[in-house]
Amino acid sequence: MSKLLVERQDAVTVLTLNRPDVHNNVDDETAMLLADAIDAFAADDRAKVLVITAQATGRSAREPTSRGWPSCSSTVAPTTPVRWASRGSTRTSR
């Protein structure tokens, strides 16, 4: 079973975390898969929209895990505004 599912349709790329058994926590391998997929998206001139989502786990992504809140060791700095949605709210980062 792949930890990250990648779907492309025209200008839209959807990355789906596929680790519901561990609440889609991102381990080192998954982080590398995400980084590679984001790099591939950035290198594709036809790609315009990137959606990152996860398989349902039955718990909110905002809840801390037993080890505390997840952390990220690297930062992705997009060159264009990023729009994301979470439980009905939509935000734009510039």
N, C-alpha and C positions, 0 to 999 in steps of 0.2 A: 504494500500500500504506500503510495507516494505521500510524503508529508506536505507537499505543496502541489495543488492542481493549477495548471495554467491553461486558460482558454482565450483564444483570440478570434474576434469577429470584426472584420473591417478595421476601424480605427480604435476599437475598444479591446483592452486586455483586462481579464479578470483573474486575479490571483486569490486562490482559496486555501487558507490553512486547513489541513486535513488531519488534525490530531485531536478529535473530540474526546478520546479516552483520557487525555491529559489536559483537558480544557483549552486546547490549542496553544499551550505554552510554547514559546519559541526556544528551542535548544540551539546549539551551535550549528548543527547540520541544517536545520530549518532556516536559521539566519543567513547562512551562505546561499541556500536556495532562493530566498527572498532577494538577497543582494544581486545574485546573478540574473534573476527575472527582471528586477528593476533596471539593471544595466542594459539588458536586452531591449526593454521598453524604451529607454532613453536613446538608444542607438538607432531605433526604427523611426525613420522620418514619417511613416504613415500612421504611427501610433499617436493618438491624441488624448485618450482617456484611460486612466489606470484605476481599477477598482480593486481594493484589497478587502477581503471578507473572510469568514471562517465558518466551518461546519458548526451546526448548533450543538451546544453542550448542556443546555438546561440551566446555565448560570450566567450572570451578567459579567461582561468583560471588565466592568469597573470594580468588581469585587476583588480584594486581594487574595492571593493564593496562600497556602499554609506557610510559605516562605516569605510572605510580604508582597509588596507591589512589584510587578515586573519592571525590569530596567532595560535600557538599550545602551549598548556599548559604542554605537556609531550613530551619526546623524546623516540623514539624506537631505541635501539642500537643493530643492527643486528650482529650476530657472523660470518656471511659470507658476501662477497661483495654483494652489492645491485646494480642492473642494472635497469635504468629507461629510458623511452623515452618520449619526449614531442615535439609535432609538428615536427617530423622528426629527431630530434637530440637525440642521445643516449649517456648516461654517465654511468660510473661505480664509485660507492663509495666504499672505502675500510676502 
